């Protein structure tokens, strides 16, 4: 089990309250979210300097906004109430695909001393240079979601022109 480069250090005689956030935008990829939950649960419990503060996971929800992400909002609320010291996330795109949402949330958390660590990018919000890195990576994530949306719209329009229709019978039944 690898050690993450968490910057925040526990106070003497205390352990850091660490949680993880997982999100998948496609509910059909249940195994992916379960793998993330298992991985982070094991990671947190195996570090004797950490206290398990939960795993928060949103399934089938886009990262472009925060309003529908109930687990994300609960995690942020708990962090604001002092129940979380460190949030570990697989990647910036799992945390947010909107530059403003990312930067505002990270700033709020950093102001109250909560560290967010983005594992894939190796970025900690406690690093003074993290804002520059986060802005760049978040812009990439935001552009990626726009590109995916445009590709889907193009494919749907092409299928329509070609006489290929998709009717969701699951919702009709």
N, C-alpha and C positions, 0 to 999 in steps of 0.2 A: 504494500500500500504506500503510495507516494505521499510526500509531505508537501503541502501547499505553502507558498510563501506569504503567509498571513502576517501583516505588519503589526497589528494591534496585539499588545501583550497583556496578559491577565494581571490584575493587581495581586500583590503577594498574598498567598493563602487562598486565592480564588481561582476559579476556572472560567474561561470565556464561554458565554452562552452562544453557541453556534447553530445555525439552521441552514437549510439549503432550499433553493427555489428551482422547480422544474416546470417546464411548459412545453406542450406540443400543440401545434395549430391544427393537426389532423387527428381527429379522434380514432381513426382506423389504425394508428400506430401505437396501440396500447403497450406493446412490449417495450418500446423505446422509453416511455415514461416510467414503466416499472423498473427498467434497468437503471435509470437515473436515480429513482427512489432507493433502490437497493444499494447502489454504489455510495450515495451520500450518507445513508444511514450507517453503513459499515465504516465509512471514512470518519464520521464524527464520533461514533462510539469507540473506535480504536485509538483515539487521541486522548490520553489521560489528562491533558490540560484543557480539554473542552467538555462542556456540559451540553447535552443534546437539547436543542431548543425547537426541534420540529423539522418536518419536511413539508413544504407548501407546494402544491402542484395544481396547475390549471390544465385541463385537457380540452382539446378541440377549440381553443380560443386564440385569436390573433393577438400578436404582440404590438399592434399598431396603436392601441389605446389601453388604458388601464381600467376603465369603468366596469367592464364585464368580467374582469379577472378577480374573482372573489378571494381566492387564496392569496394572491399577490397583495391585495388591499389589506387582508387580515394580517399578513406578515409585516407590512409597513406599519400598521397600527401597533402591533406588538413591539416592534423596534422602537417606535416613538414612546412607548410606555416603559422602556427600559428592560424588556424581557428578552432582547436579542442584542448581542454585541457584534456578531459577524454573520453576514449572509454570503453563502457560497452559491455561485451560479455556473452552469456549464459554459455559457458564452453570453456575450453582450446581446446577441439576437434573441436569446431565450428570455432575457430580462426586459428588453424593450426594442421595438423596431421603429421607434420614433425618437429623433434626436432630442426634442424638447422634453418629452416625458422622461427619457433617460437622465438628462442633465439635471432637471428639476428634482427628480426623486433622489438621485445620488447626492445632490447638494443638501437636500433636507436631511438625509441620513448622516452625511459627513459632519454637518453642523452639530448634530447631537452625539457624535462620536461612534457611529455605527459604520463599520467597514463592510464594503461589498467587494468580494473577490471573484473575478471572472476567470475561471480556470483555463479555458482554451487560449485566451489571449495573454494570460499571466499578468493581469492588471489588477492592482489593488487601489481602491479609492482613497486610501491613506497616503498613497504616493503623490507628492506635490505635482508631478507631471501628468497624472492620470487624466486630467480634464482634456488635455490635448489629444491623448490616445483615444479616450472614450468618444470624443466628438468625431474623430475620423472613422472609428469602427462603427459607431452608431449610424453615421451617414451611409456607410456601405450597406448596413443592414436595412436601412430605410429604402435605399435605392433597389436593393434586391427584392423586397416585397412589392415595390411598384412594378418592377420588371416581371415578376411572377404573375401579378394581376393582369398586366397588359398581355402577356402570353396566353393566359387563360381566356381572356376576352377575345383575342384574335382567333384562338382555336374554336371557341363557341360560335363566333360569327362565320368562320369557314365551314364548320359543320352544318350550320343553318343554311348557308348558300348551297351546299352540296346535298341538301335534303336529309341530313342526318339529325334526328331530333332526340333529345334525351328527356324523357319524362320520368320523374322520380315517383315510382309506384309505391315506395315504402311509406311515403307520407299520405298517400291516398288510401292505403289500407289501414 
